[in-house]
């Protein structure tokens, strides 16, 4: 059975298992790139807590880079899936080359901006005199290797859309294992400190980019890749950017939240509070990455079946993905609330750091079991091509609600730093309620369109019978 036939006919549960498990592994591995860096950096003798705070200051920059990577990668994958569902194979093939070129151009621009205005940006993002040098040592190297990171991300996404999710996951695992080994060697054997962590990350991303390119160049890919597709096509680029705008907006929003949170934490707390936020974000990332993996696995299934007007299959794929996401998040919630000291201790065991981080972790992830509603809901809306609504849902949780809460709550009842932690669960509750309302309305609307189409077909068949 061909890739297209599988998406259109195979049981939804089996399809989600096939596409989501490798994607979950891939997303967890992707998250480990940064998380492993923070673990090794936090354990550098004598300077661990300040060094991890320096990395925390760079989080908004790495999140912006991830946002642009998702803009191209997710947009390209969804476009490929929809075009295949519509039977437009040649256009699907053009998307691959366009995604590579677009990623490279954006990466170069971001690198130039980051290197020229780095110190100013880091200062605005919450760096103090004590943490500035650590932040610069790390992020400048990451920026120099940014092109490998973005091209690798785009290729890995298109490989999954090409019908090879296992290879996509394997590539990410190779990169992650390389990063872990190099972190240990460069930081503790060669004593390169925080710079060693950054170098390890760049080398790992270079390796994943090379493997991804080799897959297409070798001719083993299902969709053909030719050099001529590297030339940007305005229509394809517009479609990639339109569909990828929702996850891009979510990451840019996350970056904005990190900047505001860093500055509020510095106002009401200390440098250690920013380091605590970096650690809490790492734990949150590991909890949420499986959900993003489920989203990535569901994307081609939902997009293809929606494009092929098999609405029931598209909606079923979403409902199963939501159930699985909720189960995973419930398990993560129990672990976080039961063993916060053990989790935080992996990053740094300084008593002051532990005290603020443990308390913050418990509060920040209080509504973890319901977060899947907004994350998978936004993905469903995005996968059926409703980019504007998907963007609104993404911005709702991370900007429209969260930012005002971060700014206001610390001032209320002398909450201080605790106000920053409380802002996230409060935003999660409200955004989930609104997402459910929009999902119900959208699903009813698309189901009604299907019924109307079927009525038209039946009417045409009856007329032909009458004529004959």
Secondary structure in CASP SS format (residue, H / E / C, confidence):
PFRMAT SS
TARGET T0000
AUTHOR 0000-0000-0000
METHOD secondary structure of the structure
MODEL  1
X C 1.00
X C 1.00
X H 1.00
X H 1.00
X H 1.00
X H 1.00
X H 1.00
X H 1.00
X H 1.00
X C 1.00
X C 1.00
X H 1.00
X H 1.00
X H 1.00
X H 1.00
X H 1.00
X H 1.00
X H 1.00
X H 1.00
X H 1.00
X H 1.00
X H 1.00
X H 1.00
X H 1.00
X H 1.00
X H 1.00
X H 1.00
X H 1.00
X H 1.00
X H 1.00
X H 1.00
X H 1.00
X H 1.00
X H 1.00
X H 1.00
X H 1.00
X H 1.00
X H 1.00
X H 1.00
X H 1.00
X H 1.00
X H 1.00
X C 1.00
X C 1.00
X C 1.00
X C 1.00
X C 1.00
X H 1.00
X H 1.00
X H 1.00
X H 1.00
X H 1.00
X H 1.00
X H 1.00
X H 1.00
X H 1.00
X H 1.00
X H 1.00
X H 1.00
X H 1.00
X H 1.00
X H 1.00
X H 1.00
X H 1.00
X H 1.00
X H 1.00
X H 1.00
X H 1.00
X H 1.00
X H 1.00
X H 1.00
X H 1.00
X H 1.00
X H 1.00
X H 1.00
X H 1.00
X H 1.00
X H 1.00
X H 1.00
X H 1.00
X H 1.00
X H 1.00
X H 1.00
X H 1.00
X H 1.00
X C 1.00
X C 1.00
X C 1.00
X H 1.00
X H 1.00
X H 1.00
X H 1.00
X H 1.00
X H 1.00
X H 1.00
X H 1.00
X H 1.00
X H 1.00
X H 1.00
X H 1.00
X H 1.00
X H 1.00
X H 1.00
X H 1.00
X H 1.00
X H 1.00
X H 1.00
X H 1.00
X H 1.00
X H 1.00
X H 1.00
X H 1.00
X H 1.00
X H 1.00
X H 1.00
X H 1.00
X H 1.00
X H 1.00
X H 1.00
X H 1.00
X H 1.00
X H 1.00
X H 1.00
X H 1.00
X C 1.00
X C 1.00
X C 1.00
X C 1.00
X C 1.00
X C 1.00
X C 1.00
X H 1.00
X H 1.00
X H 1.00
X H 1.00
X H 1.00
X H 1.00
X H 1.00
X H 1.00
X H 1.00
X H 1.00
X H 1.00
X H 1.00
X H 1.00
X C 1.00
X H 1.00
X H 1.00
X H 1.00
X H 1.00
X H 1.00
X H 1.00
X H 1.00
X H 1.00
X H 1.00
X H 1.00
X H 1.00
X H 1.00
X H 1.00
X H 1.00
X H 1.00
X H 1.00
X C 1.00
X C 1.00
X C 1.00
X H 1.00
X H 1.00
X H 1.00
X H 1.00
X H 1.00
X H 1.00
X H 1.00
X H 1.00
X H 1.00
X H 1.00
X H 1.00
X H 1.00
X H 1.00
X H 1.00
X H 1.00
X H 1.00
X H 1.00
X H 1.00
X H 1.00
X H 1.00
X H 1.00
X H 1.00
X H 1.00
X H 1.00
X H 1.00
X C 1.00
X C 1.00
X C 1.00
X H 1.00
X H 1.00
X H 1.00
X H 1.00
X H 1.00
X H 1.00
X H 1.00
X H 1.00
X H 1.00
X H 1.00
X H 1.00
X H 1.00
X H 1.00
X H 1.00
X H 1.00
X H 1.00
X H 1.00
X H 1.00
X H 1.00
X H 1.00
X H 1.00
X H 1.00
X H 1.00
X H 1.00
X H 1.00
X C 1.00
X C 1.00
X C 1.00
X C 1.00
X C 1.00
X C 1.00
X C 1.00
X C 1.00
X C 1.00
X H 1.00
X H 1.00
X H 1.00
X H 1.00
X C 1.00
X C 1.00
X C 1.00
X H 1.00
X H 1.00
X H 1.00
X H 1.00
X H 1.00
X H 1.00
X H 1.00
X H 1.00
X H 1.00
X H 1.00
X H 1.00
X H 1.00
X H 1.00
X H 1.00
X H 1.00
X H 1.00
X H 1.00
X H 1.00
X H 1.00
X H 1.00
X H 1.00
X H 1.00
X H 1.00
X H 1.00
X H 1.00
X H 1.00
X H 1.00
X H 1.00
X H 1.00
X H 1.00
X H 1.00
X H 1.00
X H 1.00
X H 1.00
X H 1.00
X C 1.00
X C 1.00
X H 1.00
X H 1.00
X H 1.00
X H 1.00
X H 1.00
X H 1.00
X H 1.00
X H 1.00
X H 1.00
X H 1.00
X H 1.00
X H 1.00
X H 1.00
X H 1.00
X H 1.00
X H 1.00
X H 1.00
X H 1.00
X H 1.00
X H 1.00
X H 1.00
X H 1.00
X H 1.00
X H 1.00
X H 1.00
X H 1.00
X H 1.00
X H 1.00
X H 1.00
X H 1.00
X H 1.00
X H 1.00
X H 1.00
X H 1.00
X H 1.00
X H 1.00
X H 1.00
X C 1.00
X C 1.00
X C 1.00
X H 1.00
X H 1.00
X H 1.00
X H 1.00
X H 1.00
X H 1.00
X H 1.00
X H 1.00
X H 1.00
X H 1.00
X H 1.00
X H 1.00
X H 1.00
X H 1.00
X H 1.00
X H 1.00
X H 1.00
X H 1.00
X H 1.00
X H 1.00
X H 1.00
X H 1.00
X H 1.00
X H 1.00
X H 1.00
X H 1.00
X H 1.00
X H 1.00
X C 1.00
X H 1.00
X H 1.00
X H 1.00
X H 1.00
X H 1.00
X H 1.00
X C 1.00
X C 1.00
X C 1.00
X C 1.00
X C 1.00
X H 1.00
X H 1.00
X H 1.00
X H 1.00
X H 1.00
X H 1.00
X H 1.00
X H 1.00
X H 1.00
X H 1.00
X H 1.00
X H 1.00
X H 1.00
X H 1.00
X C 1.00
X C 1.00
X C 1.00
X H 1.00
X H 1.00
X H 1.00
X H 1.00
X H 1.00
X H 1.00
X H 1.00
X H 1.00
X H 1.00
X H 1.00
X H 1.00
X H 1.00
X H 1.00
X H 1.00
X H 1.00
X H 1.00
X C 1.00
X C 1.00
X C 1.00
X H 1.00
X H 1.00
X H 1.00
X H 1.00
X H 1.00
X H 1.00
X H 1.00
X H 1.00
X H 1.00
X H 1.00
X H 1.00
X H 1.00
X H 1.00
X H 1.00
X C 1.00
X H 1.00
X H 1.00
X H 1.00
X H 1.00
X H 1.00
X H 1.00
X H 1.00
X H 1.00
X C 1.00
X C 1.00
X H 1.00
X H 1.00
X H 1.00
X C 1.00
X C 1.00
X H 1.00
X H 1.00
X H 1.00
X H 1.00
X H 1.00
X H 1.00
X H 1.00
X H 1.00
X H 1.00
X H 1.00
X H 1.00
X H 1.00
X H 1.00
X H 1.00
X H 1.00
X H 1.00
X H 1.00
X H 1.00
X H 1.00
X H 1.00
X H 1.00
X H 1.00
X H 1.00
X H 1.00
X H 1.00
X H 1.00
X H 1.00
X H 1.00
X H 1.00
X H 1.00
X H 1.00
X H 1.00
X H 1.00
X H 1.00
X H 1.00
X H 1.00
X H 1.00
X H 1.00
X H 1.00
X H 1.00
X H 1.00
X H 1.00
X H 1.00
X H 1.00
X H 1.00
X H 1.00
X H 1.00
X H 1.00
X H 1.00
X H 1.00
X H 1.00
X C 1.00
END
